[in-house]
Amino acid sequence: KLSKDNAVEDAYLYDIPEIERNSGKVLQDITKEGFTSLIVSKGDLDKEYESFKKKYLDAGGQKWIEQATEIYKKEHPDKK
């Protein structure tokens, strides 16, 4: 429901953020670990999600978001 309500139309990036070339595997591993943890969790999901988010952003995720946003703006100038 969250993704359906907040879908980004034509969100594909044709270029790759620089941080992904350098740290992409690390970010992918953190994402897989975070999803797995949330799936099997019997604890506080909000707390676990916040922990995952901090770990991801600190490992280069924030830079990935910024770079991907810039690429998106260049590739989709007609989008907000």
C-alpha distances in whole Angstrom, upper triangle without the diagonal:
4,6,5,6,8,10,14,16,18,18,20,23,26,28,28,28,31,30,28,31,33,30,27,28,28,25,23,25,23,20,21,22,20,17,20,20,17,17,20,20,22,22,20,17,17,21,20,17,20,22,21,20,23,25,23,24,27,28,27,24,24,27,25,22,25,27,24,23,27,27,24,26,29,27,25,27,26,23,22
4,5,5,6,8,12,14,17,16,19,21,25,26,25,25,28,27,25,29,30,27,25,26,26,22,21,23,21,18,19,21,18,16,19,19,16,16,20,20,21,21,19,15,15,18,18,15,17,20,18,17,20,22,20,20,24,25,24,20,21,23,21,19,22,24,21,20,24,24,21,23,26,25,23,25,24,21,20
4,5,5,5,9,11,14,12,15,18,21,23,22,22,26,24,23,26,28,25,23,24,24,20,19,22,20,17,18,20,17,15,19,20,17,17,21,21,23,23,21,18,17,20,19,16,18,21,18,17,20,22,19,20,24,24,23,19,20,22,20,17,20,21,18,18,21,21,18,20,23,22,20,23,22,18,18
4,6,5,9,11,14,13,16,19,23,25,25,25,28,28,26,29,31,29,26,27,27,24,23,25,24,20,21,24,21,19,22,23,20,20,23,24,26,26,24,21,20,23,23,19,22,24,22,21,24,26,23,23,27,28,26,23,23,25,23,20,23,24,21,20,23,23,20,22,25,23,21,23,21,18,18
4,6,9,11,15,14,18,21,24,26,26,26,29,28,27,31,32,30,27,29,29,25,25,27,25,22,23,25,22,20,24,24,21,21,25,25,26,26,24,21,20,23,23,19,21,24,22,21,24,26,23,23,27,28,27,23,23,25,23,20,22,24,21,20,23,23,20,21,25,23,21,23,21,17,17
4,6,9,13,12,15,18,21,23,23,22,26,25,24,27,29,27,24,26,26,22,22,25,23,20,22,24,21,19,23,24,21,21,25,25,27,26,24,20,19,22,22,18,19,22,20,18,21,23,21,20,24,25,23,20,19,22,20,16,19,20,17,16,19,20,16,18,21,20,18,20,18,15,14
4,6,9,9,12,15,18,20,21,21,24,24,22,26,28,26,23,25,26,22,21,24,23,19,21,24,21,20,23,24,22,22,26,26,28,28,26,23,22,25,24,20,21,24,22,20,23,24,21,21,25,25,23,20,20,21,19,16,18,19,16,15,18,18,15,16,19,18,15,18,16,13,13
4,6,6,9,12,15,17,18,18,22,22,21,24,26,24,22,24,25,21,21,24,23,20,22,25,23,21,25,26,24,24,28,28,31,31,28,25,24,26,25,22,23,25,23,20,23,24,21,21,24,24,22,19,18,20,17,14,16,17,13,12,15,14,11,13,16,14,12,14,13,10,10
4,6,9,12,14,17,19,19,23,24,22,25,27,26,24,26,27,24,23,26,26,23,25,27,26,24,27,29,27,27,31,31,34,34,32,28,27,30,29,25,26,29,26,24,27,28,24,24,28,27,25,22,22,22,19,17,18,18,15,14,16,15,11,13,15,13,10,13,11,9,10
4,6,9,11,14,16,17,21,22,20,22,25,25,22,24,26,23,22,25,25,22,24,27,26,24,27,29,28,28,32,32,35,35,34,30,29,31,30,26,28,29,26,24,27,28,24,24,27,27,24,21,21,21,18,16,18,17,13,13,15,13,10,12,13,10,9,12,11,9,12
4,6,10,12,13,14,18,18,17,19,22,21,18,21,22,19,18,22,22,19,21,24,22,21,25,26,25,25,29,30,33,33,31,27,26,28,27,23,24,26,23,21,23,24,20,20,24,23,20,17,18,18,15,13,14,14,10,10,12,11,8,10,12,10,9,12,12,10,11
4,6,9,11,12,16,17,15,17,20,20,17,19,21,18,17,21,21,19,20,24,23,22,25,27,26,26,30,31,34,34,32,29,28,30,28,25,26,27,24,22,24,24,21,21,24,23,20,17,18,18,14,13,15,14,10,11,13,10,8,11,12,9,10,13,14,12,14
4,6,7,9,13,14,12,14,17,17,15,18,20,17,17,20,21,19,21,24,23,23,26,28,27,28,31,32,35,35,34,30,29,31,29,25,26,27,24,22,24,24,20,20,22,21,18,16,17,15,12,12,13,11,7,9,10,7,6,10,10,8,9,13,14,13,15
4,7,10,13,15,13,14,17,18,16,19,21,19,18,22,23,21,23,26,26,25,28,30,30,30,34,35,38,38,37,33,33,34,32,29,29,30,27,25,27,26,22,22,25,23,20,18,19,18,14,15,15,13,10,12,12,8,8,12,10,8,10,14,16,15,17
4,7,9,12,10,11,14,16,14,17,19,17,17,21,22,21,23,26,25,25,28,30,30,31,34,35,39,38,37,33,33,33,31,28,29,29,26,24,25,25,21,20,23,21,17,17,17,15,12,13,13,10,8,11,10,7,9,12,10,9,12,15,17,17,18
4,6,8,7,7,11,12,10,13,15,14,14,18,19,18,20,22,23,23,25,27,27,29,31,32,36,35,34,31,30,31,29,26,26,26,23,21,22,21,18,18,19,17,14,14,15,12,9,11,12,9,8,11,11,8,10,13,13,12,15,17,20,19,20
4,5,5,7,9,10,9,13,14,12,14,17,17,17,19,22,21,22,25,26,27,28,31,31,35,34,33,29,28,29,27,24,24,24,21,19,20,19,15,15,16,14,11,11,11,9,6,9,9,5,6,9,9,7,10,13,12,13,15,17,20,19,19
4,5,5,7,9,9,13,14,13,15,17,18,18,21,23,23,24,26,28,28,30,32,33,36,36,34,31,30,30,28,26,25,25,22,20,20,19,16,15,16,14,11,12,12,9,8,11,11,7,9,12,11,10,14,16,15,16,19,20,23,22,22
4,5,5,6,7,10,10,10,12,14,14,15,18,19,19,21,24,24,25,27,29,30,33,32,31,28,27,27,25,22,22,21,19,17,17,15,13,12,12,10,7,8,10,7,6,10,10,8,9,13,13,12,15,17,17,18,20,22,25,23,23
4,5,5,4,8,9,8,9,12,13,13,15,18,18,19,21,23,24,25,28,28,32,31,30,27,27,27,24,22,22,21,18,17,18,16,13,13,14,11,9,9,11,9,7,10,12,9,10,13,14,13,15,18,18,18,20,22,25,23,23
4,6,6,9,11,11,12,14,16,16,18,20,21,22,24,26,27,28,30,31,35,34,33,31,30,30,27,25,25,24,21,20,21,19,16,16,17,14,11,13,15,12,10,14,15,12,12,16,16,14,17,20,19,19,22,24,27,26,26
4,6,8,9,10,12,14,15,16,18,19,20,22,24,25,26,28,30,31,34,33,33,30,30,29,26,25,24,23,20,19,19,17,15,15,14,11,10,12,14,11,10,14,15,13,14,18,18,17,19,22,21,22,25,27,30,28,28
4,6,5,6,9,10,11,12,14,16,17,19,20,21,23,25,26,27,30,30,29,26,26,25,23,21,21,19,16,16,16,13,11,12,12,8,7,9,12,10,9,13,14,13,14,17,18,17,19,22,22,23,25,27,30,28,28
4,5,5,6,9,10,11,12,14,15,16,18,20,21,22,24,25,29,29,28,25,25,25,22,20,21,19,16,16,16,14,11,13,13,10,9,9,12,11,9,12,14,13,13,16,17,16,18,21,21,21,23,26,28,26,26
4,5,5,6,9,10,10,12,14,15,16,18,20,21,23,24,27,27,27,25,25,24,21,20,21,19,16,16,17,14,12,14,14,11,11,12,15,15,12,15,18,17,16,20,21,20,21,25,25,24,26,29,31,29,29
4,5,5,6,9,10,11,12,14,15,16,18,20,21,22,26,25,25,22,23,22,19,18,18,16,13,14,14,11,9,11,11,8,9,10,13,13,12,15,17,17,17,20,21,21,22,25,26,26,28,30,32,30,30
4,5,5,6,9,10,10,12,14,15,16,18,20,21,24,24,23,20,20,20,17,15,16,14,11,11,12,9,6,9,10,7,7,7,11,11,9,12,14,14,14,17,19,18,19,22,24,23,25,27,29,27,26
4,5,5,6,9,10,11,12,14,15,16,18,20,23,23,23,20,21,21,17,16,17,16,12,13,14,12,9,12,14,11,11,10,14,14,12,14,17,16,15,18,20,19,20,23,24,24,25,28,30,27,27
4,5,5,6,8,10,11,12,14,15,17,18,22,22,22,19,20,20,16,15,17,15,11,13,14,11,10,13,14,11,12,12,16,17,15,17,20,19,19,22,24,23,24,27,28,27,29,32,33,30,30
4,6,5,6,9,10,10,12,14,16,16,19,19,19,16,17,16,13,12,13,11,8,9,11,8,6,10,11,9,11,10,13,15,13,15,18,19,18,20,23,23,23,26,28,27,28,31,33,30,29
4,5,5,6,8,10,11,12,14,15,19,19,18,15,16,16,13,11,13,12,8,9,11,10,7,11,13,11,12,10,13,15,13,14,17,18,17,19,22,21,21,24,26,25,26,29,30,27,27
4,5,5,6,8,10,11,12,14,18,18,18,16,17,17,14,13,15,14,10,12,15,12,11,14,16,14,15,14,17,19,16,17,21,21,20,22,25,24,24,27,29,28,29,32,33,30,30
4,6,5,6,9,10,11,12,15,16,16,14,16,15,11,11,14,11,8,11,13,11,10,14,15,13,16,14,18,20,18,19,22,23,22,24,27,27,27,30,32,31,31,34,35,32,32
4,5,5,6,9,10,10,14,14,13,11,12,12,8,8,10,9,6,8,11,9,9,12,14,13,15,13,16,19,17,17,21,22,21,23,26,26,25,28,30,30,30,33,34,30,29
4,5,5,6,9,10,13,14,14,11,13,13,10,9,12,12,9,11,14,13,12,15,17,16,18,15,18,20,18,18,22,23,21,23,26,26,25,28,30,29,29,32,33,29,29
4,5,5,6,8,12,13,14,12,15,15,11,11,15,13,11,14,16,15,14,18,19,18,20,18,21,23,21,22,25,26,25,26,30,29,29,32,34,33,33,36,36,33,33
4,6,6,6,9,10,11,9,12,12,8,9,12,11,9,12,14,13,14,17,18,18,20,18,21,24,22,22,26,27,26,27,31,31,30,33,35,34,34,37,38,34,33
4,6,5,9,9,9,7,9,10,7,7,11,11,9,12,14,14,14,17,19,19,21,18,21,24,22,22,25,27,25,26,30,30,29,32,34,33,33,36,36,32,31
4,6,9,11,12,9,13,14,11,11,15,14,13,15,18,17,17,20,22,22,23,21,24,26,24,24,28,29,27,28,32,31,30,33,36,34,34,37,37,34,33
4,7,9,11,10,14,14,11,13,16,15,14,17,19,18,19,22,24,23,25,23,26,29,27,27,30,32,30,31,35,35,34,37,39,38,38,40,41,37,36
4,5,8,7,11,11,8,11,14,13,13,16,18,17,18,21,22,23,25,23,25,28,27,26,30,32,30,31,35,35,34,37,39,38,38,41,41,37,36
4,7,8,12,12,10,13,15,15,16,18,20,20,21,24,25,26,28,26,28,31,30,30,33,35,33,34,38,38,37,40,42,41,41,43,44,40,39
4,6,9,8,8,11,13,13,14,16,18,18,20,22,23,24,27,25,26,30,29,28,31,33,32,33,37,37,36,38,41,41,40,43,43,39,37
4,6,5,6,9,10,11,12,14,16,17,18,20,21,23,25,23,24,28,27,26,29,31,30,31,34,35,34,36,39,39,38,40,40,37,35
4,5,5,6,8,10,10,12,14,15,16,18,20,21,23,20,21,25,24,23,26,28,27,28,31,32,31,33,36,35,35,37,37,33,31
4,5,5,6,9,10,10,12,14,15,16,18,20,21,19,20,23,23,21,24,27,26,26,29,30,29,31,34,34,33,35,35,31,29
4,5,5,6,9,10,11,12,14,15,17,18,21,19,19,23,23,22,25,27,27,27,30,31,31,32,35,35,35,37,37,33,31
4,5,5,6,9,10,11,12,14,15,17,19,17,18,22,21,21,24,26,25,26,29,30,29,32,34,34,34,36,37,33,31
4,5,5,6,9,10,10,12,14,15,17,14,16,19,18,17,21,23,22,22,26,27,26,28,31,31,30,32,33,29,27
4,5,5,6,9,10,10,12,14,16,14,14,18,18,17,19,22,22,22,25,26,26,28,30,31,30,32,33,29,27
4,5,5,6,9,10,11,12,15,13,14,18,18,18,20,23,22,23,26,27,27,29,32,32,32,34,35,32,30
4,6,5,6,9,10,11,13,11,13,16,15,15,18,20,20,21,24,25,25,27,29,29,30,32,33,29,28
4,5,5,6,8,10,11,9,10,13,13,12,15,17,17,18,21,22,22,24,26,27,27,29,30,26,25
4,5,5,6,8,10,9,9,13,14,13,16,18,18,19,22,23,23,25,28,28,29,30,32,28,26
4,6,5,6,9,9,10,13,13,14,16,18,19,20,22,24,24,26,28,29,29,31,33,30,28
4,6,5,7,5,8,10,10,11,14,15,15,17,19,20,20,23,25,25,26,28,30,26,25
4,5,6,4,5,8,9,9,11,13,14,15,17,18,19,21,23,24,25,26,28,25,23
4,5,7,7,9,11,12,13,15,16,18,19,21,22,24,25,27,28,29,31,28,27
4,6,8,9,10,12,14,14,16,18,19,20,21,24,25,26,27,29,31,28,27
4,5,5,6,9,10,11,12,14,16,16,18,20,21,22,24,25,28,25,24
4,5,5,6,9,10,10,12,14,15,16,18,20,21,22,23,25,23,22
4,5,5,6,9,10,11,13,14,15,17,19,20,21,22,24,21,20
4,5,5,6,8,10,11,12,14,15,17,18,20,21,23,21,20
4,5,5,6,8,10,10,12,14,15,16,18,19,22,19,19
4,6,5,6,9,10,10,12,14,15,16,17,19,17,16
4,6,5,6,9,10,11,13,14,15,16,19,16,15
4,5,5,6,9,10,11,12,14,15,18,16,16
4,5,5,6,9,10,10,12,14,16,14,14
4,5,5,6,9,10,10,11,14,11,11
4,5,5,6,9,10,10,13,12,12
4,5,5,6,8,10,13,12,13
4,5,5,6,8,10,9,10
4,6,5,5,8,7,8
4,6,6,9,10,11
4,6,9,9,12
4,5,6,8
4,5,8
4,7
4
